[in-house]
Each structure stands twice: as structure tokens, then as C-alpha cells.
Amino acid sequence: MSQDGTAVPHSAATDPRPATYYHLAKAVLYREYLIFIRYPANAIGGIVIALFFFGILFYGGQLLAGQALTDSIEGIIVGYFLWTLSVGAYSAVSNDISSEVQWGTLERHITTPFGFAPVALLKGVAKVIRTFLTSAIVLAVMLVLTGTRLNLDPITVVVVAGLAITSVLGLGFAAGGVTVLYKQIGNWLNLLQFGFVVLVSAPVFALPWMRILPLAHGSAMLQRAMVDGVRLWEFSITDLGLLVIVAVGYLAVGYAVFHLATRRARRLGVLGDY
């Protein structure tokens, strides 16, 4: 209504537009970018720690195993690269949810129009992208330190490694759901990270049934891609199909566990407790 009493035509263009998943994804990615550039010491610290443990593995192994380690160094580098990605993907979800519980901000995410599960999923994807960047730096330094050459086809490495660690995101969601219910289980969550070493080095050729475990089949394919030079389109349909099924399956189960756990926490009234 104007000052002279005449009606002002309503314009839909002036109405606030509802947020979409595109806006949510853009905001989450931008937030991760800001954290990365504003706190570079933390990101550099993660790279230094990863290289420190690899240095212990490599130089200590040379003293103990000698030529045997040198002969298998390509596989060790690929396995360590995938392990750093896996730890980053897993902790991206589980640790983030644990932090939200401690800070008391979990209920704010629950009350958003999107719900906490989609927000946590997109935050996990954003952290995985950042982990890819830091792990790529770690990989480059490892290759320089050891004088090793690998076949690094970007499309093959990103697709195979990305699908391999998608199953780990599912484990992170399941662990996050348990955290919402039982709060202080950080030691158990950290212990699971060392289990990724077993999954990355699983003997899938000797025991084919292990291919259905998270990381196992993806690790074998990544070894073939980076060590033997197999390109993405050179893998069989069976291998690629199984990789996708395992990734989507574990992510769906983990997402469902998280959703059910948060619903149960709300029914029990322990969502905001710590």
C-alpha cells in the first residue's frame, strides 16, 4: 500500500526464493574452501603427518626388508594413497557429526528444510574433494622421495578412487549415527581407521568374496590402473559394475543407518544431550 492509499501491485520477483540443493551444495563447498584458505597451517599439518608416517614406513622398511620393499614400492605407494583418501572420507562424516554433537549445533541441522543427513552428505563430499587435493600432494612427494613412476591417468584415478572411497562414506554415516545415539565413542571410531589398512591390502585375487567389502575391490582396480597402466575403459563391465554396486550399496546402508539413528535419538530425547 502506497502513501496515497493506492494498492501497490505485488511482484513475485521481490519474494525470497526458497533455497535449493544447488544453493546448499554451493554454500557447503564455499565453506570448505574458506576453511582451507583461512587455516592453511592445519591443512599443511595433515600433509606433514601423512608424509611422516610414510617416511617411517619406507625408510624403516628399507632397513628391515631391503630389496623386498623396493620391489613392491609401487603397490605400497598406491595403497598408502588410497588409505589417506579413505581416512579423510571416513573422518569427514564421522568426526564432523561428532563435533556437531559436542558443540550442541546438531539440532540446528535437524531443523533445516533439508534435514541433517543431506547436509552431512554434502559436507562429506566437500571434504573428500579437499582430501583428494591434499592426498595428491602427498602422492607427488612420495613419488619424488622414492624415485618411483606410476601411470597417473587423471580420469581413471579419480573415478576408481572416488568410487572406492564412496563405500567409506557409508561407513562414516553409520558411525555418525551411532555417535548421535551414544555420544562418546571416539576411540572406537579412530580404531576403525586402522581397519582400512586390512581392506586396502585385502587379497581379492586369492579370496574373490572379499571384493564385496568396502575398499577391497577398488584398491585392486586402483593398483592395476596406477601400476599396470590399465585405463578406465579397459576394465571389464563386471569389474566396473561391482565397483559401482559396492560403492552405492554401502553408502545407501550407511545413510539409512544414520537416518534411523537420528530418528531414534529424537524419540528418546537424547539428540541434544552430550
Backbone as CSV, one residue per row, in Angstrom:
resi,resn,N_x,N_y,N_z,CA_x,CA_y,CA_z,C_x,C_y,C_z
1,MET,0.854,-1.185,0.000,0.000,0.000,0.000,0.892,1.238,0.000
2,SER,0.649,2.164,-0.938,1.439,3.387,-1.037,0.921,4.429,-0.048
3,GLN,1.594,5.619,0.021,1.219,6.667,0.955,-0.145,7.265,0.632
4,ASP,-0.524,7.303,-0.645,-1.814,7.877,-1.018,-2.950,6.873,-0.930
5,GLY,-2.660,5.677,-0.441,-3.718,4.698,-0.225,-3.964,3.766,-1.375
6,THR,-3.263,3.949,-2.485,-3.461,3.067,-3.629,-2.667,1.787,-3.433
7,ALA,-3.193,0.730,-3.952,-2.551,-0.575,-3.806,-1.343,-0.664,-4.724
8,VAL,-0.293,-1.213,-4.192,0.921,-1.430,-4.971,0.894,-2.853,-5.501
9,PRO,1.031,-3.020,-6.799,0.978,-4.379,-7.363,2.070,-5.261,-6.775
10,HIS,1.661,-6.470,-6.416,2.601,-7.428,-5.822,3.477,-8.037,-6.917
11,SER,4.747,-8.070,-6.670,5.679,-8.623,-7.646,6.309,-9.882,-7.076
12,ALA,6.158,-10.958,-7.783,6.741,-12.226,-7.331,8.256,-12.180,-7.353
13,ALA,8.805,-11.242,-8.156,10.255,-11.165,-8.257,10.896,-10.684,-6.964
14,THR,10.078,-9.925,-6.140,10.619,-9.408,-4.883,10.541,-10.423,-3.751
15,ASP,9.826,-11.510,-3.931,9.707,-12.530,-2.892,11.010,-13.313,-2.759
16,PRO,11.383,-13.672,-1.543,12.576,-14.513,-1.376,12.347,-15.894,-1.973
17,ARG,13.298,-16.338,-2.728,13.171,-17.641,-3.355,13.627,-18.740,-2.398
18,PRO,12.929,-19.860,-2.363,13.334,-20.937,-1.453,14.690,-21.519,-1.864
19,ALA,15.467,-21.880,-0.869,16.782,-22.467,-1.136,16.625,-23.851,-1.741
20,THR,17.505,-24.177,-2.649,17.505,-25.485,-3.300,18.775,-26.239,-2.922
21,TYR,18.843,-27.495,-3.350,20.039,-28.279,-3.077,21.258,-27.703,-3.795
22,TYR,21.022,-26.998,-4.877,22.137,-26.334,-5.555,22.748,-25.264,-4.647
23,HIS,21.892,-24.467,-4.010,22.388,-23.440,-3.098,23.082,-24.072,-1.892
24,LEU,22.526,-25.180,-1.412,23.148,-25.876,-0.285,24.531,-26.389,-0.657
25,ALA,24.639,-27.032,-1.818,25.938,-27.560,-2.256,26.945,-26.425,-2.454
26,LYS,26.487,-25.325,-3.045,27.374,-24.184,-3.270,27.870,-23.606,-1.949
27,ALA,26.974,-23.490,-0.961,27.352,-22.943,0.335,28.328,-23.859,1.067
28,VAL,28.085,-25.164,0.997,28.958,-26.121,1.686,30.351,-26.129,1.057
29,LEU,30.409,-26.132,-0.273,31.705,-26.115,-0.947,32.461,-24.816,-0.663
30,TYR,31.733,-23.705,-0.646,32.383,-22.429,-0.356,32.891,-22.391,1.082
31,ARG,32.126,-22.964,2.001,32.566,-23.032,3.396,33.852,-23.834,3.526
32,GLU,33.917,-24.964,2.824,35.122,-25.792,2.889,36.314,-25.058,2.286
33,TYR,36.060,-24.307,1.224,37.120,-23.517,0.601,37.647,-22.459,1.568
34,LEU,36.743,-21.775,2.264,37.163,-20.748,3.217,37.980,-21.352,4.360
35,ILE,37.536,-22.501,4.858,38.287,-23.161,5.934,39.682,-23.537,5.463
36,PHE,39.773,-23.971,4.222,41.054,-24.412,3.674,42.038,-23.247,3.547
37,ILE,41.554,-22.091,3.077,42.470,-20.964,2.848,42.703,-20.142,4.112
38,ARG,41.762,-20.183,5.055,41.928,-19.395,6.276,42.771,-20.121,7.324
39,TYR,42.797,-21.429,7.235,43.581,-22.209,8.203,44.550,-23.126,7.458
40,PRO,45.486,-22.533,6.720,46.405,-23.360,5.919,47.342,-24.202,6.791
41,ALA,47.625,-23.725,8.006,48.534,-24.475,8.872,47.962,-25.854,9.189
42,ASN,46.644,-25.929,9.346,46.018,-27.222,9.646,46.131,-28.166,8.455
43,ALA,45.893,-27.635,7.245,45.994,-28.460,6.043,47.431,-28.925,5.818
44,ILE,48.387,-28.003,6.015,49.795,-28.371,5.860,50.203,-29.397,6.910
45,GLY,49.665,-29.246,8.125,49.964,-30.208,9.180,49.510,-31.608,8.825
46,GLY,48.334,-31.724,8.195,47.860,-33.038,7.773,48.771,-33.666,6.734
47,ILE,49.266,-32.852,5.800,50.186,-33.360,4.778,51.492,-33.807,5.410
48,VAL,52.007,-33.006,6.351,53.271,-33.345,7.010,53.143,-34.640,7.801
49,ILE,52.026,-34.812,8.507,51.827,-36.037,9.291,51.757,-37.253,8.371
50,ALA,51.018,-37.115,7.255,50.916,-38.239,6.313,52.279,-38.607,5.747
51,LEU,53.090,-37.605,5.413,54.430,-37.874,4.885,55.352,-38.432,5.964
52,PHE,55.150,-37.999,7.209,55.970,-38.510,8.308,55.772,-40.015,8.479
53,PHE,54.507,-40.439,8.485,54.234,-41.870,8.645,54.706,-42.667,7.428
54,PHE,54.600,-42.066,6.241,55.118,-42.774,5.078,56.635,-42.886,5.144
55,GLY,57.287,-41.841,5.638,58.738,-41.907,5.796,59.151,-43.015,6.742
56,ILE,58.411,-43.171,7.831,58.701,-44.268,8.755,58.495,-45.613,8.065
57,LEU,57.396,-45.708,7.305,57.108,-46.954,6.598,58.179,-47.274,5.567
58,PHE,58.596,-46.268,4.794,59.524,-46.509,3.698,60.954,-46.738,4.180
59,TYR,61.484,-45.791,4.951,62.883,-45.902,5.378,63.068,-46.987,6.443
60,GLY,62.073,-47.126,7.317,62.148,-48.231,8.275,62.044,-49.580,7.586
61,GLY,61.173,-49.652,6.562,61.042,-50.902,5.820,62.296,-51.246,5.048
62,GLN,62.988,-50.226,4.544,64.242,-50.485,3.836,65.283,-51.113,4.755
63,LEU,65.308,-50.667,5.999,66.267,-51.232,6.946,65.937,-52.676,7.290
64,LEU,64.628,-52.991,7.325,64.212,-54.328,7.741,64.092,-55.294,6.569
65,ALA,63.530,-54.803,5.454,63.234,-55.707,4.340,64.164,-55.532,3.156
66,GLY,64.796,-54.377,3.022,65.743,-54.159,1.939,65.110,-54.225,0.571
67,GLN,65.629,-55.084,-0.284,65.203,-55.169,-1.675,63.754,-55.612,-1.806
68,ALA,63.273,-56.390,-0.852,61.885,-56.851,-0.916,60.916,-55.674,-0.888
69,LEU,61.226,-54.653,-0.096,60.382,-53.466,-0.057,60.502,-52.681,-1.355
70,THR,61.701,-52.562,-1.884,61.912,-51.817,-3.119,61.147,-52.433,-4.273
71,ASP,61.074,-53.755,-4.317,60.374,-54.441,-5.406,58.868,-54.217,-5.359
72,SER,58.335,-53.927,-4.188,56.884,-53.751,-4.048,56.497,-52.321,-3.716
73,ILE,57.407,-51.373,-3.961,57.166,-49.999,-3.542,55.994,-49.363,-4.285
74,GLU,55.773,-49.732,-5.566,54.644,-49.152,-6.303,53.319,-49.487,-5.632
75,GLY,53.160,-50.764,-5.268,51.924,-51.171,-4.605,51.754,-50.507,-3.251
76,ILE,52.859,-50.320,-2.532,52.787,-49.667,-1.216,52.350,-48.213,-1.366
77,ILE,52.891,-47.521,-2.361,52.529,-46.118,-2.576,51.051,-45.986,-2.937
78,VAL,50.577,-46.846,-3.830,49.168,-46.795,-4.224,48.272,-47.100,-3.030
79,GLY,48.645,-48.123,-2.262,47.858,-48.475,-1.092,47.829,-47.365,-0.058
80,TYR,48.966,-46.721,0.153,49.024,-45.630,1.129,48.221,-44.426,0.647
81,PHE,48.269,-44.158,-0.648,47.476,-43.074,-1.232,45.987,-43.318,-1.009
82,LEU,45.533,-44.539,-1.263,44.119,-44.857,-1.075,43.753,-44.827,0.404
83,TRP,44.682,-45.224,1.266,44.401,-45.203,2.703,44.213,-43.774,3.200
84,THR,45.043,-42.842,2.747,44.870,-41.449,3.159,43.538,-40.891,2.672
85,LEU,43.138,-41.267,1.457,41.832,-40.852,0.961,40.714,-41.442,1.815
86,SER,40.849,-42.701,2.191,39.815,-43.382,2.964,39.656,-42.768,4.348
87,VAL,40.772,-42.503,4.994,40.717,-41.886,6.321,40.067,-40.505,6.240
88,GLY,40.409,-39.741,5.187,39.804,-38.430,5.016,38.310,-38.509,4.775
89,ALA,37.872,-39.469,3.955,36.445,-39.624,3.665,35.677,-40.080,4.893
90,TYR,36.248,-41.013,5.629,35.581,-41.538,6.820,35.464,-40.476,7.912
91,SER,36.572,-39.826,8.206,36.570,-38.819,9.265,35.774,-37.588,8.866
92,ALA,35.638,-37.341,7.558,34.875,-36.190,7.098,33.450,-36.243,7.601
93,VAL,32.874,-37.440,7.667,31.495,-37.588,8.125,31.442,-37.871,9.621
94,SER,32.148,-38.905,10.074,32.050,-39.322,11.474,32.545,-38.237,12.428
95,ASN,33.711,-37.661,12.160,34.243,-36.627,13.045,33.423,-35.350,12.997
96,ASP,32.891,-35.029,11.817,32.089,-33.826,11.702,30.804,-33.953,12.518
97,ILE,30.178,-35.114,12.468,28.968,-35.336,13.253,29.294,-35.322,14.741
98,SER,30.417,-35.927,15.101,30.838,-35.924,16.499,31.076,-34.499,16.991
99,SER,31.660,-33.660,16.153,31.882,-32.262,16.528,30.560,-31.521,16.699
100,GLU,29.604,-31.777,15.808,28.305,-31.121,15.919,27.620,-31.507,17.233
101,VAL,27.787,-32.772,17.638,27.204,-33.223,18.905,27.847,-32.491,20.074
102,GLN,29.175,-32.353,20.058,29.882,-31.679,21.145,29.550,-30.194,21.205
103,TRP,29.430,-29.547,20.053,29.169,-28.112,20.014,27.716,-27.767,20.331
104,GLY,26.846,-28.776,20.298,25.444,-28.517,20.548,24.712,-27.909,19.369
105,THR,25.259,-28.042,18.188,24.649,-27.456,16.983,23.932,-28.494,16.120
106,LEU,23.849,-29.727,16.617,23.240,-30.787,15.817,21.764,-30.505,15.558
107,GLU,21.061,-29.995,16.571,19.632,-29.755,16.415,19.339,-28.681,15.371
108,ARG,20.264,-27.741,15.193,20.062,-26.714,14.173,20.015,-27.337,12.787
109,HIS,20.876,-28.326,12.555,20.870,-29.005,11.251,19.602,-29.836,11.071
110,ILE,19.133,-30.431,12.165,17.937,-31.256,12.074,16.732,-30.421,11.646
111,THR,16.680,-29.177,12.105,15.517,-28.328,11.835,15.610,-27.572,10.513
112,THR,16.664,-27.751,9.747,16.750,-27.091,8.448,15.763,-27.727,7.474
113,PRO,15.366,-27.014,6.424,14.444,-27.604,5.443,15.008,-28.848,4.767
114,PHE,16.330,-28.966,4.723,16.944,-30.102,4.034,17.078,-31.323,4.943
115,GLY,17.172,-31.105,6.258,17.471,-32.200,7.160,18.975,-32.374,7.313
116,PHE,19.386,-33.027,8.392,20.814,-33.110,8.664,21.528,-34.082,7.739
117,ALA,20.883,-35.175,7.356,21.549,-36.185,6.532,22.035,-35.614,5.191
118,PRO,21.198,-34.893,4.427,21.713,-34.307,3.175,22.828,-33.302,3.411
119,VAL,22.707,-32.506,4.496,23.762,-31.540,4.797,25.071,-32.263,5.110
120,ALA,24.985,-33.318,5.929,26.181,-34.080,6.285,26.784,-34.750,5.056
121,LEU,25.933,-35.243,4.151,26.434,-35.887,2.936,27.200,-34.895,2.066
122,LEU,26.649,-33.714,1.861,27.319,-32.716,1.033,28.593,-32.212,1.707
123,LYS,28.578,-32.076,3.029,29.798,-31.687,3.736,30.865,-32.766,3.591
124,GLY,30.430,-34.030,3.611,31.378,-35.118,3.408,31.976,-35.101,2.015
125,VAL,31.147,-34.836,0.997,31.640,-34.751,-0.379,32.636,-33.608,-0.525
126,ALA,32.334,-32.470,0.105,33.243,-31.324,0.034,34.590,-31.653,0.670
127,LYS,34.562,-32.352,1.800,35.813,-32.718,2.456,36.576,-33.771,1.659
128,VAL,35.853,-34.639,0.948,36.519,-35.627,0.095,37.263,-34.925,-1.034
129,ILE,36.644,-33.894,-1.608,37.314,-33.124,-2.664,38.600,-32.503,-2.129
130,ARG,38.522,-31.938,-0.923,39.729,-31.368,-0.317,40.764,-32.441,-0.026
131,THR,40.292,-33.612,0.411,41.215,-34.709,0.701,41.917,-35.185,-0.563
132,PHE,41.207,-35.179,-1.698,41.829,-35.533,-2.972,42.997,-34.599,-3.272
133,LEU,42.803,-33.312,-3.019,43.863,-32.346,-3.301,45.079,-32.569,-2.411
134,THR,44.846,-32.736,-1.101,45.974,-32.947,-0.185,46.643,-34.294,-0.419
135,SER,45.850,-35.338,-0.710,46.438,-36.655,-0.972,47.239,-36.659,-2.265
136,ALA,46.811,-35.848,-3.240,47.582,-35.733,-4.484,48.959,-35.140,-4.207
137,ILE,49.029,-34.174,-3.294,50.328,-33.600,-2.914,51.185,-34.651,-2.223
138,VAL,50.559,-35.415,-1.320,51.283,-36.492,-0.632,51.802,-37.511,-1.639
139,LEU,50.978,-37.862,-2.621,51.389,-38.820,-3.642,52.576,-38.299,-4.438
140,ALA,52.532,-37.033,-4.826,53.631,-36.455,-5.597,54.935,-36.484,-4.801
141,VAL,54.873,-36.140,-3.527,56.080,-36.156,-2.694,56.601,-37.579,-2.519
142,MET,55.690,-38.544,-2.354,56.114,-39.941,-2.216,56.846,-40.427,-3.461
143,LEU,56.339,-40.037,-4.624,56.990,-40.457,-5.865,58.381,-39.839,-5.990
144,VAL,58.513,-38.590,-5.560,59.821,-37.931,-5.623,60.789,-38.572,-4.636
145,LEU,60.338,-38.831,-3.419,61.212,-39.398,-2.386,61.717,-40.788,-2.766
146,THR,60.854,-41.583,-3.379,61.218,-42.968,-3.693,61.754,-43.134,-5.109
147,GLY,61.640,-42.087,-5.941,62.088,-42.211,-7.324,61.247,-43.175,-8.135
148,THR,59.958,-43.276,-7.781,59.053,-44.219,-8.428,58.204,-43.517,-9.477
149,ARG,57.866,-44.234,-10.535,56.983,-43.704,-11.572,55.728,-44.563,-11.639
150,LEU,54.574,-43.888,-11.681,53.297,-44.574,-11.787,52.523,-44.035,-12.982
151,ASN,51.554,-44.810,-13.426,50.671,-44.377,-14.509,49.522,-43.581,-13.897
152,LEU,49.523,-42.290,-14.112,48.555,-41.405,-13.453,47.596,-40.814,-14.471
153,ASP,46.696,-41.638,-14.991,45.641,-41.129,-15.851,44.582,-40.473,-14.961
154,PRO,44.389,-39.154,-15.055,43.514,-38.457,-14.099,42.100,-39.009,-14.047
155,ILE,41.506,-39.286,-15.195,40.118,-39.754,-15.217,40.013,-41.104,-14.515
156,THR,40.909,-42.013,-14.840,40.870,-43.347,-14.245,41.077,-43.284,-12.742
157,VAL,42.078,-42.526,-12.306,42.390,-42.455,-10.875,41.240,-41.831,-10.101
158,VAL,40.686,-40.732,-10.596,39.613,-40.037,-9.881,38.356,-40.904,-9.804
159,VAL,37.985,-41.542,-10.909,36.760,-42.350,-10.928,36.906,-43.584,-10.037
160,VAL,37.987,-44.326,-10.209,38.167,-45.565,-9.437,38.349,-45.253,-7.955
161,ALA,39.226,-44.305,-7.638,39.453,-43.956,-6.231,38.202,-43.327,-5.619
162,GLY,37.508,-42.486,-6.389,36.300,-41.856,-5.872,35.222,-42.868,-5.532
163,LEU,34.997,-43.845,-6.416,34.009,-44.880,-6.131,34.473,-45.785,-4.987
164,ALA,35.773,-46.020,-4.897,36.287,-46.868,-3.819,36.014,-46.257,-2.451
165,ILE,36.229,-44.952,-2.324,36.052,-44.323,-1.008,34.597,-43.913,-0.759
166,THR,33.735,-44.040,-1.754,32.314,-43.787,-1.519,31.752,-44.771,-0.507
167,SER,32.222,-46.020,-0.571,31.779,-47.006,0.413,32.216,-46.614,1.818
168,VAL,33.364,-45.937,1.930,33.842,-45.481,3.229,32.962,-44.348,3.757
169,LEU,32.435,-43.519,2.858,31.474,-42.508,3.289,30.278,-43.154,3.962
170,GLY,29.843,-44.297,3.420,28.746,-45.028,4.045,29.100,-45.478,5.451
171,LEU,30.327,-45.977,5.635,30.768,-46.356,6.977,30.806,-45.146,7.902
172,GLY,31.216,-43.998,7.365,31.244,-42.779,8.157,29.852,-42.363,8.605
173,PHE,28.864,-42.526,7.714,27.487,-42.204,8.090,26.984,-43.137,9.192
174,ALA,27.262,-44.429,9.055,26.833,-45.378,10.086,27.480,-45.047,11.427
175,ALA,28.790,-44.738,11.391,29.483,-44.370,12.625,28.924,-43.073,13.197
176,GLY,28.566,-42.126,12.330,27.974,-40.883,12.793,26.625,-41.110,13.454
177,GLY,25.840,-42.023,12.911,24.561,-42.343,13.530,24.728,-42.937,14.919
178,VAL,25.705,-43.820,15.072,25.989,-44.393,16.388,26.458,-43.307,17.355
179,THR,27.223,-42.337,16.837,27.690,-41.223,17.670,26.532,-40.397,18.195
180,VAL,25.533,-40.169,17.350,24.363,-39.400,17.777,23.666,-40.085,18.947
181,LEU,23.634,-41.411,18.923,22.950,-42.154,19.979,23.794,-42.287,21.240
182,TYR,25.078,-42.642,21.075,25.901,-42.999,22.230,26.986,-41.980,22.564
183,LYS,27.088,-40.919,21.794,27.962,-39.765,22.062,29.439,-40.147,22.106
184,GLN,29.971,-40.472,23.263,31.410,-40.633,23.454,31.901,-42.009,22.988
185,ILE,32.168,-42.148,21.700,32.714,-43.401,21.165,33.884,-43.098,20.230
186,GLY,34.571,-41.972,20.488,35.644,-41.537,19.596,36.758,-42.546,19.449
187,ASN,37.091,-43.254,20.519,38.174,-44.231,20.446,37.834,-45.371,19.494
188,TRP,36.569,-45.804,19.500,36.155,-46.874,18.588,36.153,-46.391,17.144
189,LEU,35.755,-45.138,16.945,35.757,-44.590,15.586,37.177,-44.499,15.039
190,ASN,38.122,-44.087,15.883,39.513,-43.996,15.443,40.109,-45.372,15.182
191,LEU,39.678,-46.365,15.956,40.197,-47.716,15.764,39.807,-48.274,14.396
192,LEU,38.615,-47.918,13.936,38.156,-48.431,12.649,39.030,-47.959,11.498
193,GLN,39.675,-46.798,11.651,40.528,-46.286,10.587,41.677,-47.242,10.274
194,PHE,42.198,-47.921,11.295,43.292,-48.857,11.058,42.800,-50.113,10.343
195,GLY,41.490,-50.381,10.441,40.941,-51.498,9.687,40.979,-51.268,8.194
196,PHE,41.068,-49.995,7.779,41.153,-49.701,6.356,42.442,-50.256,5.748
197,VAL,43.489,-50.392,6.571,44.742,-50.967,6.074,44.502,-52.394,5.605
198,VAL,43.722,-53.152,6.384,43.404,-54.541,6.024,42.570,-54.577,4.756
199,LEU,41.610,-53.659,4.629,40.744,-53.641,3.450,41.513,-53.243,2.198
200,VAL,42.407,-52.266,2.321,43.191,-51.819,1.164,44.109,-52.925,0.666
201,SER,44.662,-53.730,1.585,45.599,-54.798,1.210,44.934,-56.166,1.132
202,ALA,43.604,-56.206,1.054,42.888,-57.488,1.029,43.278,-58.307,-0.201
203,PRO,43.527,-59.615,-0.027,43.914,-60.475,-1.167,42.700,-60.890,-1.995
204,VAL,42.177,-59.956,-2.798,40.938,-60.223,-3.532,41.127,-61.257,-4.642
205,PHE,42.348,-61.429,-5.127,42.565,-62.415,-6.183,42.565,-63.834,-5.617
206,ALA,43.084,-63.978,-4.402,43.072,-65.291,-3.753,41.714,-65.590,-3.125
207,LEU,41.054,-64.561,-2.627,39.743,-64.711,-1.987,38.754,-63.770,-2.673
208,PRO,38.135,-64.213,-3.764,37.267,-63.318,-4.543,36.087,-62.758,-3.754
209,TRP,35.613,-63.463,-2.728,34.462,-62.970,-1.973,34.770,-61.664,-1.251
210,MET,36.047,-61.352,-1.049,36.410,-60.121,-0.360,36.162,-58.879,-1.217
211,ARG,35.841,-59.074,-2.490,35.564,-57.928,-3.355,34.331,-57.154,-2.917
212,ILE,33.436,-57.805,-2.173,32.221,-57.121,-1.738,32.463,-56.264,-0.495
213,LEU,33.657,-56.331,0.081,33.986,-55.497,1.226,34.338,-54.088,0.754
214,PRO,34.110,-53.082,1.587,34.470,-51.714,1.176,35.967,-51.595,0.942
215,LEU,36.339,-50.860,-0.076,37.724,-50.555,-0.444,38.448,-51.700,-1.148
216,ALA,38.126,-52.948,-0.841,38.925,-54.082,-1.317,38.971,-54.134,-2.846
217,HIS,37.814,-54.157,-3.480,37.769,-54.254,-4.943,38.325,-52.985,-5.584
218,GLY,37.989,-51.829,-5.020,38.507,-50.572,-5.559,40.011,-50.485,-5.446
219,SER,40.569,-51.001,-4.354,42.019,-50.994,-4.180,42.703,-51.850,-5.246
220,ALA,42.139,-53.032,-5.523,42.717,-53.906,-6.547,42.671,-53.239,-7.919
221,MET,41.568,-52.562,-8.232,41.462,-51.883,-9.517,42.409,-50.693,-9.599
222,LEU,42.566,-49.972,-8.493,43.476,-48.829,-8.495,44.924,-49.285,-8.662
223,GLN,45.259,-50.429,-8.089,46.598,-50.986,-8.285,46.845,-51.287,-9.759
224,ARG,45.865,-51.891,-10.406,46.008,-52.208,-11.831,46.100,-50.939,-12.671
225,ALA,45.365,-49.898,-12.265,45.362,-48.655,-13.034,46.675,-47.904,-12.902
226,MET,47.191,-47.781,-11.667,48.355,-46.942,-11.425,49.680,-47.675,-11.603
227,VAL,49.680,-48.983,-11.389,50.918,-49.762,-11.523,51.029,-50.375,-12.919
228,ASP,49.919,-51.000,-13.378,49.956,-51.692,-14.672,49.507,-50.826,-15.836
229,GLY,48.962,-49.646,-15.570,48.571,-48.739,-16.648,47.248,-49.066,-17.298
230,VAL,46.353,-49.794,-16.609,45.044,-50.113,-17.170,44.156,-48.876,-17.104
231,ARG,43.577,-48.491,-18.241,42.704,-47.319,-18.282,41.276,-47.703,-17.891
232,LEU,40.478,-46.696,-17.595,39.123,-46.939,-17.116,38.312,-47.765,-18.099
233,TRP,38.392,-47.428,-19.377,37.605,-48.129,-20.389,38.161,-49.515,-20.725
234,GLU,39.304,-49.856,-20.160,39.880,-51.178,-20.395,39.462,-52.191,-19.338
235,PHE,38.845,-51.724,-18.263,38.320,-52.660,-17.265,37.068,-53.331,-17.808
236,SER,36.811,-54.521,-17.334,35.622,-55.243,-17.772,34.362,-54.609,-17.171
237,ILE,33.242,-54.845,-17.815,31.959,-54.352,-17.320,31.674,-54.933,-15.939
238,THR,32.084,-56.181,-15.725,31.863,-56.822,-14.423,32.603,-56.098,-13.313
239,ASP,33.869,-55.756,-13.562,34.653,-55.045,-12.550,34.066,-53.666,-12.252
240,LEU,33.729,-52.929,-13.299,33.165,-51.596,-13.101,31.796,-51.663,-12.427
241,GLY,30.983,-52.624,-12.847,29.660,-52.771,-12.237,29.739,-53.104,-10.760
242,LEU,30.647,-54.022,-10.407,30.805,-54.381,-8.995,31.311,-53.208,-8.178
243,LEU,32.205,-52.414,-8.761,32.729,-51.242,-8.065,31.599,-50.260,-7.754
244,VAL,30.714,-50.034,-8.714,29.590,-49.114,-8.512,28.599,-49.679,-7.501
245,ILE,28.298,-50.973,-7.608,27.328,-51.595,-6.702,27.810,-51.537,-5.255
246,VAL,29.084,-51.869,-5.038,29.630,-51.831,-3.678,29.600,-50.404,-3.128
247,ALA,29.980,-49.429,-3.958,30.004,-48.032,-3.509,28.606,-47.558,-3.136
248,VAL,27.646,-47.744,-4.038,26.285,-47.280,-3.799,25.636,-48.061,-2.659
249,GLY,25.914,-49.367,-2.587,25.316,-50.204,-1.553,25.718,-49.769,-0.154
250,TYR,27.019,-49.611,0.074,27.486,-49.212,1.404,27.045,-47.791,1.746
251,LEU,27.032,-46.896,0.757,26.590,-45.529,1.023,25.108,-45.516,1.397
252,ALA,24.294,-46.294,0.687,22.862,-46.339,0.977,22.597,-46.935,2.362
253,VAL,23.294,-48.012,2.698,23.095,-48.636,4.011,23.542,-47.690,5.125
254,GLY,24.715,-47.072,4.954,25.196,-46.137,5.964,24.270,-44.949,6.128
255,TYR,23.759,-44.431,5.000,22.827,-43.301,5.041,21.551,-43.700,5.777
256,ALA,21.063,-44.914,5.522,19.850,-45.397,6.190,20.083,-45.574,7.691
257,VAL,21.238,-46.117,8.066,21.561,-46.284,9.491,21.600,-44.931,10.188
258,PHE,22.218,-43.938,9.541,22.285,-42.613,10.131,20.891,-42.013,10.303
259,HIS,20.057,-42.170,9.283,18.707,-41.615,9.342,17.905,-42.275,10.463
260,LEU,17.978,-43.590,10.578,17.236,-44.301,11.627,17.775,-43.952,13.018
261,ALA,19.102,-43.794,13.123,19.701,-43.476,14.422,19.277,-42.089,14.896
262,THR,19.254,-41.115,13.984,18.829,-39.768,14.373,17.351,-39.737,14.736
263,ARG,16.528,-40.521,14.046,15.109,-40.599,14.394,14.924,-41.203,15.779
264,ARG,15.696,-42.244,16.076,15.596,-42.873,17.394,16.092,-41.919,18.485
265,ALA,17.149,-41.165,18.194,17.658,-40.200,19.169,16.617,-39.121,19.467
266,ARG,15.862,-38.728,18.455,14.814,-37.732,18.670,13.672,-38.313,19.493
267,ARG,13.317,-39.577,19.253,12.248,-40.201,20.036,12.660,-40.363,21.506
268,LEU,13.953,-40.688,21.729,14.434,-40.866,23.092,14.734,-39.543,23.780
269,GLY,14.740,-38.454,23.028,15.025,-37.146,23.610,16.476,-36.931,23.952
270,VAL,17.408,-37.627,23.243,18.826,-37.502,23.549,19.601,-36.837,22.419
271,LEU,18.869,-36.215,21.513,19.538,-35.624,20.347,20.498,-34.512,20.757
272,GLY,20.074,-33.672,21.710,20.903,-32.551,22.117,21.765,-32.835,23.326
273,ASP,21.697,-34.061,23.867,22.498,-34.405,25.038,23.941,-34.667,24.648
274,TYR,24.824,-34.503,25.608,26.221,-34.861,25.387,26.835,-35.274,26.708
